[in-house]
Amino acid sequence: MTEDTRGQVRQVETRAAALREAFAEGRLLRVAGAHDGLSARLVAEAGFDAVWASGLEISAAHGLPDISLLGMAEFLAAAATMQSATAVPVVADCDTGFGGDRNAAFTMMRYENVGIAAVCIEDKVFPKLNSFLGAGQELLATEDFGAKLRAAKQAQHDPDTVLIARTEAFICGYGVEEALARCHHYVDVGADAVLVHSKAADSSEVVSFTRRWQRRAPVVVVPTTYTAFSVAEAQEAGVAMVIYANQGMRATVRAVRDAWAAVLADGSTVGIESTIASVKDIFELSGMSQWLGRG
């Protein structure tokens, strides 16, 4: 429920509409990465505004690297599970749209069918490499990616669904001029927001972009490497959404490794029981009481 300009309460009908309303009101959205229903529920429980269906996390959860080995079926299934497990918007990492223009259109259709609030497509060539790999990064031509965005937009059925165009210009070694030119074109052909990705150690690249962007469309950032970039700094820079894309999985890996090492060293689980979640906690997170109350 939200309040309109006349002070009357109105209902936001969809999660996509809620995202658009936050963008329109200038509210900074904090989003965290997940890869399945449980990790998505932890994101929502923590109080984040939305879930990022992370390509890196989904790939890693399959025991695979983030290099376009999985297809839309696996990514969509994971995103749909997150959607059904939570009440917050899901922003889907769709890599390059899983192929060409037709694939991008089909991606939009299928993700909309399960209620995903936002679809994010990036401007690298297919198959893509994870942005934090050093070599082999290659951008699609600006006009070619624009055609892919146009195809996705034309396939869109719900006017509230948010199409995010992600530029990897900084990742591929280009400067702010290239990033700006690309993003201006992407908005011209229908993108509702732009994600400006950077693997710099500080926020200088993304801030140089936002200073000259003049809030033409909402800007999304992913401060995986420039970790000191605070919410206050993001707001000052005019950022609309901050995505903490993979810290949840990284925290899980460290915690599980430490737990199993302790069990093997101690010969029992007694030493870790006070520091891990209880079975009751897992029951609560998975909705046990609600399911037992049905029928």
C-alpha positions in Angstrom: 0.0 0.0 0.0 1.2 3.5 -0.8 -0.1 7.1 -0.5 -0.7 9.2 -3.6 -0.4 12.9 -3.9 -3.9 13.5 -2.5 -3.1 11.6 0.6 -5.2 8.6 -0.4 -4.0 5.1 0.0 -3.8 3.0 -3.2 -2.7 -0.5 -3.9 0.4 -1.3 -5.9 -0.8 -4.2 -7.9 2.4 -5.9 -9.0 6.0 -6.1 -7.8 7.1 -4.6 -11.1 4.8 -1.6 -10.3 6.4 -1.3 -6.9 9.9 -1.1 -8.5 8.7 1.6 -11.0 7.1 3.6 -8.2 10.4 3.5 -6.1 12.3 4.7 -9.2 9.7 7.5 -9.8 9.9 8.6 -6.1 13.7 8.6 -6.1 13.9 6.0 -3.3 17.2 4.1 -3.3 16.6 0.3 -3.6 18.9 -2.1 -1.8 19.0 -5.5 -3.5 20.8 -8.7 -2.6 21.8 -11.8 -4.6 20.3 -15.2 -4.2 20.1 -18.5 -6.2 17.2 -20.5 -4.7 14.1 -20.1 -2.6 15.9 -20.3 0.8 18.5 -17.8 -0.1 15.8 -15.5 -1.5 13.9 -15.8 1.7 16.9 -14.8 3.7 17.3 -11.7 1.5 13.7 -10.7 2.1 13.9 -11.5 5.8 16.9 -9.3 6.2 14.9 -6.4 4.9 16.2 -5.8 1.4 13.9 -4.2 -1.1 14.3 -6.9 -3.8 16.1 -10.1 -4.7 18.8 -10.3 -7.5 18.5 -13.7 -9.2 22.3 -13.8 -9.6 23.8 -15.5 -12.6 27.0 -16.2 -10.7 25.2 -17.7 -7.8 22.8 -19.8 -10.0 25.8 -21.1 -12.0 27.8 -21.9 -8.9 24.8 -23.6 -7.2 24.9 -26.0 -10.2 28.6 -26.5 -9.6 29.5 -24.6 -12.7 31.4 -21.4 -13.6 29.6 -18.3 -14.7 30.5 -18.6 -18.4 27.1 -19.1 -20.2 27.2 -22.9 -19.6 23.6 -22.9 -18.2 20.8 -21.8 -20.4 17.5 -19.9 -19.9 15.7 -23.0 -18.6 18.0 -23.3 -15.5 18.1 -19.5 -14.9 14.4 -19.1 -15.3 13.6 -22.1 -13.0 15.8 -20.6 -10.3 14.2 -17.1 -10.7 10.7 -18.6 -10.6 11.5 -20.4 -7.4 12.7 -17.1 -5.8 9.6 -15.4 -7.1 7.3 -18.0 -5.5 9.3 -18.1 -2.2 9.1 -14.3 -1.5 6.8 -11.3 -1.6 9.5 -8.8 -2.8 10.4 -8.1 -6.4 12.8 -10.3 -8.2 15.3 -8.7 -10.5 16.6 -11.3 -12.9 20.2 -11.5 -14.2 19.6 -12.8 -17.7 23.2 -12.5 -18.9 23.2 -11.6 -22.6 19.5 -12.6 -23.1 20.7 -16.2 -23.8 21.5 -15.5 -27.5 20.4 -13.1 -30.2 17.4 -10.8 -30.6 14.8 -13.5 -30.7 16.3 -15.1 -27.6 16.1 -11.8 -25.8 12.4 -11.5 -26.8 11.7 -15.0 -25.7 13.5 -14.3 -22.4 11.2 -11.3 -21.7 8.1 -13.4 -22.5 9.1 -16.3 -20.3 10.2 -14.2 -17.3 7.1 -12.1 -17.4 5.0 -15.3 -17.4 6.3 -16.1 -13.9 5.9 -12.6 -12.6 9.5 -11.4 -12.5 9.6 -7.7 -11.9 12.7 -6.8 -13.8 14.9 -8.4 -16.5 18.5 -7.3 -16.9 20.4 -8.0 -20.1 24.1 -7.1 -20.7 25.9 -5.9 -23.8 28.7 -8.5 -24.0 28.8 -11.0 -26.8 27.2 -14.5 -26.3 28.6 -16.7 -24.8 29.7 -14.3 -22.0 32.4 -14.6 -19.4 32.0 -13.5 -15.8 32.9 -9.8 -15.6 35.7 -10.5 -13.0 37.7 -12.7 -15.3 40.6 -10.8 -16.7 40.8 -11.7 -20.4 38.4 -12.4 -23.2 35.8 -9.7 -22.4 34.1 -8.5 -25.6 31.3 -6.0 -26.2 28.5 -6.4 -28.7 28.3 -3.4 -31.1 26.1 -0.7 -29.6 23.5 -0.9 -32.4 23.3 -4.7 -32.2 22.7 -4.6 -28.5 20.1 -1.9 -29.1 18.3 -4.2 -31.5 18.3 -6.9 -28.8 16.8 -4.5 -26.3 14.2 -3.4 -28.8 13.2 -7.0 -29.4 12.8 -7.6 -25.7 10.8 -4.5 -25.3 8.5 -5.3 -28.1 7.8 -8.8 -26.6 7.0 -7.2 -23.2 3.3 -7.7 -22.2 3.1 -6.0 -18.8 3.9 -2.3 -19.1 5.3 -2.3 -15.6 8.0 -4.8 -16.2 11.4 -3.1 -16.0 14.0 -3.7 -18.7 17.5 -3.0 -17.4 20.2 -2.6 -19.9 23.6 -3.4 -18.4 26.7 -2.0 -20.0 30.1 -3.7 -19.5 32.0 -0.8 -21.1 34.1 -0.2 -18.0 34.7 -4.0 -17.6 36.0 -4.2 -21.1 38.4 -1.3 -20.6 36.5 1.6 -22.2 36.0 5.0 -20.6 33.1 7.0 -19.5 32.4 8.4 -22.9 31.7 4.9 -24.3 29.6 4.0 -21.3 27.5 7.2 -21.6 27.0 6.8 -25.4 25.9 3.2 -25.0 23.5 3.9 -22.2 22.0 6.9 -24.0 21.3 4.6 -27.0 19.9 1.9 -24.8 17.4 4.2 -23.2 16.5 5.6 -26.7 15.5 2.1 -27.8 13.4 1.4 -24.7 15.5 0.4 -21.7 13.8 1.6 -18.5 17.1 1.6 -16.4 20.8 1.1 -17.0 23.2 -1.0 -14.9 26.7 0.4 -15.1 29.1 -2.3 -14.1 32.7 -1.7 -12.8 35.4 -3.8 -11.3 37.5 -0.9 -10.1 38.7 -0.8 -6.6 36.8 2.4 -5.9 33.7 4.1 -7.1 35.3 6.6 -9.4 34.1 5.0 -12.7 30.5 4.8 -11.7 30.5 8.3 -10.1 32.1 9.7 -13.2 29.2 8.2 -15.1 26.4 9.4 -12.8 27.8 13.0 -12.7 27.3 13.3 -16.5 24.2 11.1 -16.8 21.9 13.7 -15.3 19.4 11.1 -14.1 18.0 10.5 -17.6 16.9 7.0 -16.4 17.5 5.1 -13.1 21.1 3.9 -12.6 21.9 0.5 -11.1 25.3 -0.3 -9.6 26.9 -3.5 -8.3 29.7 -2.6 -5.8 31.4 -6.0 -5.6 34.9 -4.6 -5.8 34.4 -1.0 -4.6 33.1 -2.3 -1.3 33.4 1.0 0.6 30.8 2.7 -1.6 28.1 3.4 1.0 24.3 3.9 0.6 24.7 7.6 1.5 27.3 8.0 -1.3 25.1 6.1 -3.7 22.2 8.5 -2.9 24.4 11.5 -3.4 25.6 10.2 -6.7 22.0 9.7 -7.9 22.1 5.9 -8.0 18.6 4.3 -8.0 19.5 0.7 -7.0 22.5 -0.9 -5.3 22.9 -4.7 -5.8 25.0 -6.8 -3.4 25.2 -9.5 -6.0 27.1 -12.4 -4.4 28.1 -11.7 -0.8 25.4 -14.1 0.5 26.8 -17.1 -1.3 30.3 -16.1 -0.4 29.3 -15.9 3.3 27.6 -19.3 3.1 30.7 -20.9 1.5 33.0 -19.6 4.3 30.5 -20.6 7.1 29.9 -24.1 5.7 33.6 -24.8 5.2 34.4 -23.7 8.8 31.6 -25.8 10.2 32.6 -29.0 8.4 36.2 -28.5 9.3 35.3 -28.2 12.9 33.1 -31.4 12.8 36.0 -33.4 11.3 38.5 -31.9 13.8 36.3 -32.5 16.8 34.7 -35.8 15.8 31.2 -34.5 16.5 28.9 -31.5 15.9 28.7 -30.4 19.5 31.2 -27.6 19.0 29.2 -25.9 16.2 25.6 -26.4 17.5 25.5 -23.1 19.3 26.6 -21.2 16.2 24.5 -22.7 13.5 20.8 -22.3 12.7 18.4 -24.7 14.5 16.2 -27.2 12.7 13.3 -25.1 14.0 14.7 -22.1 12.2 14.9 -24.0 8.9 11.2 -25.1 9.5 10.2 -21.5 9.9 12.1 -20.3 6.9 10.6 -23.0 4.7 7.0 -22.2 5.9 6.4 -25.5 7.8 3.7 -24.0 10.1 1.8 -22.6 7.1 1.9 -25.9 5.3 0.8 -27.9 8.3 -2.1 -25.5 8.7 -3.5 -26.3 5.3 -6.3 -28.7 4.7 
